């Protein structure tokens, strides 16, 4: 297929483009940076400079490219570390998930592009009741924390708009595998604590595995939503302690709910204590997806292992 990847130089896009090319797709990738767009040529893609919020530019790019499919990976997540002011931190990404989605879908309709795949998110979105692991059919949280409401609303909007257009929304787990991941720096600095019992469940996915599922989705029809997560949802207390060990860092600090709410914010307290994980059964069954790293335990070790840890193991 001839595929336009909007956001081709982000953490997921930069892993996705090589896999699309390896699968014999012809790729046009976008970036807001001319320098980054130029780098796409070295990967075998055609890079163009594009602002995903510029409706005229998007319409012209889509119309002139004669596309079979669009993969929408536009976010503004680089270097994010402030989860206390959650909605403010994700404000630009929320615009890309709402305004940007509308712009892209309008351009796709005008150009007759019928296959759309878009980046969504699974972690921390499902209703905080019942079992610890949720499927795509389970309800989303009807009352998210105040600090996260705009962000959760933007993700829900994207899901509905994409599937309403007959597309596929991929609810990725929490990404890892990027050497510049701010979460890693926060854990090394002991700035990411375990709150209360740390019983909130997270679902992770390595960036390479997320890209692989995205490539597979091109061969399937929508409308559909898939959780793209690994096989092992884990509580905050478990994964955070294990990642600190892998990094060679001191164990994470522990705080009761109230002090944590004051210094870390409501969103982080809820993510740490009440969040539900996601099941990948549908994606594995319907997309034929297999994971390079079925568990975050393997993936964290492969991505972040500290040299001192290797010396001890030897």
N, C-alpha and C positions, 0 to 999 in steps of 0.2 A: 504494500500500500504506500501511497504518498501521504506522509503524516506530518502535521504541524504540531510541534511541542511548544506550547506557550509556557515560558519559564524553564527553558532548557538548560540553564546554567546554575540552577539552584541545587540543593543537596540531593534531591531525588532526580531532577532533570539531568544532572550531569552523569548519573548512573544509568538512567533510562536510555539516553541517546545511543551509547555504544551497544546496548543490548538490542535496540530496535534495528540498528544497522547490521548487527550480527544475524538477526532474523530476516535479513534481506529487504527490510523496508527502506524507502527513500525518505530521509528526514530533513525537514526544515525546522530549525530551532530558533527561538527568540530570546533576547536578553535586552535589558535597558542599557547595558554597557556595550559600546562598540568594541572595546578590547575583548570582552568575554564572548561576544558574538563571533569575533574573528577566530577565537580558539576552537569553535565548533567545526571549522573547516578541517582542522587537523584530525578530527575524529571521523571525518567522512560525511559530515552533515553540511547543509547550507545554512549559515548563520545570518540572521537579520536583526536589526535594532528595532525594538517595538515596545511601546508603553501600552500595557494591557488595559489601561483605563482611557486610552485615546480611541474613541469609537470610530472616527474616520480612518485612522491608521490601521486599526484591526480589520475593519471592513475591506480596505484596499488590499491588505496582506492576504486575507483569506480568499478574496475574489481572484487575485492574480496567481495564486499558488496552485489552483486546480487540484484540490485535495480530495483524498478518500476518507481521511479521519483527522480529528483534532484531539490532542491530549492536553488538558488544561491543568498545569502544575504551578500556576502563578500564586506566589505567596511573598511575604516580606518578613521572613523569620530569621534572617541572618543575625547572629549574635544576641538573640533574645535571652534574657536572664531574669527580668523583673516580673515575677508572677504575683507580686502583691497587688500591683495595679494592672490586673489581668486585661481588662477590656482596652485600656489605654495602650498597653503593650502591643496588643493584636489589632489595633485600629486599622492600620493600612491593609493588613491581610483580610480583615473583615470587609473592607471596601472591594478588594479583589474577589472575594467570595460572593459578593452581592452585585455591585455595579459591574465588575469585570466579567462575571458569569453572564449577566444580561447582554453585555456588549458582544461577547464571544458567541452566544447562542443566536443573536440577531444576525451576526455576520455569517454564521454557518447556515442559517435558514436561507438567507439571500443568495448564498453561493451554492446551495443544494448539497451541503456536506451532511450526510446522514449519520455518521458514526462519531459519537462524542464520548470521551472518557475524562473524568475530572477527579482531582484530588479532594477527598473528604477526610474525616478523622473519626476514629472509634473510641479512643480512650476518654474516660470521664464524662461520657455523654449519656449513658444509659441510666434508667431509673435506679435510684439508690435503695432498692428494696428487692426482696427475693434472693435468689441464688447469686453467687459471685461472678458468674460468667454468662454473658448475654449473646443471643443471636441477632441477626439483622431484623427479625420479626418482633423482637422485644421492644417495648416502649422506651422512648427517650425520657430523660429526666424532665418532669413537668415543672419543676421549681428549682432550677440551678442556682448556685450562689449568686448573690447580687453582683459581685465583681466580675462574673463570667457570663452574664445574661446576653450581652450584645454579641459576644463571640459564639455562644451556643446557638443564638438565633441566626447568625450568619451561616453557620455550618448547616443548620436545618434548611435554610433558604436554598443553599447550593444543592443539597440532596434533592429537594423537591423540584427545583428548576431543571436539573440535569435529567432526572428520571421522567419528568413531565415532557421533556423533549425527546424521550426515547433513548437517552444515554445511560451510561454506567457510572455510578459514583463509587469510588473505592475508598472505604473508610480504613485508612492506614492506622496501624498502631503507632505508638511513640517511636519515632525514628532513632536509630543509633548507627554507629559506624563511621561518622564523620570525625576526623581527627580534631577539628575545631569545635566540637560539641561543647557549648557552655555548661551543660549539666556536669560534664567531667571536671571542669575547673571548679565548679561550685562544690562538688563532693570532695575534691582534694583540699579545698579551703575550709571544709566542714561547715559550709553555708547551706547545706540541704539536710535538715534534720528529720528524724522519725518523730512524728507527732502522735502522742498517746500510744495506742497499741500498734500503730502503723498497719492497720488492717485493710486499708484501701487497696483494691486490686488494679494492677496495671497490665496492659498488653503491649508488647514491644514488637518491632519488626526491623531487621537489618535493612539498610538502604538498598543493597543489592537484591534482596528477596522481594522488597516492595516493587522495585523496577521489573523484576521477572514476572510478577503477577500482572503488572500493567501491560506488558507485552502480550501476555496470554489473553487479556481482556479484549484486545483488538480482534480476536477471532470469534467473539461472542456478541450476541445481540442483546440490546436493552429493551425495555428499561430494567435496570437491576441495581442492587446495592450489594457490595461484598465487604465483609470485614477482612482486611489484609493484615493479619497479625500472626505471631508465631504460636507454637503449640502449648506454651506454658505461661498462662497468666500467673502473676505473682503479686503477693502483698508488698507494700512499700517496705516493711520491716525486713523482708527476705531479700528482695533484689537490691535494695540500697546497701545493706550490710555486705552482700556478696560483691557488689561493684567496688565498694571501698577497699575490700581485700585485694581484688584484682588490680586496682590502681596503686596498691601499696600505700594507701592513705590510712589515717587514723579512723577508728569506727565513727559512724555518724553520731552526732549528738541527739539526745532525746529531750522533748519538751512536752508538757501538758498542753491541752487544747488552748486555754486562754492566753498564756504567754505567746504561743505560736501564732495565734490569730492577730496579736498585737504587732509582732515584728515581721511575720511572714505573710500575713493576710488570710482572708477567709478562703480564697480559692485553694491555696496550698494545704490548708487544714483539711478541706473536704477531699482533695485528691489523695491525701495521705491516709485518711481514715475511713472514707465511705465509698469511694469510687468502685465501680464494677468493671470487670474485664470483658473481653470479647472472644467469641468462638470463631475459628477459621474454617469450620467444617464445610460451609457452603462454598467458599472459594476453592478449597482443595477438591471438593467433589465436582463442581461445575466447570471450573477453569482448568482442572488437571494440574494444579499448582503444587510443586514440591519445593521445600525450603532448603537452602544451603545451610541455614542455621535454625533447626527446628526449635531450639531453646535459646533464650537470651543468655543463658549460662555459657554456652559454646560461643555465641557471637560476641559477648563482652570480652571473653578471654582472647579471642582472635583479634579483636579491634583495639583493646586498651591495656593488655597485660603489661605490668610494670617490670622493667628489667630486673629489679631485685626479686620479684616473684619467680622469675625464670631461674635465677641463680639458686634460690632455695629449692625449687623443684628438681634442679639438676643434682 
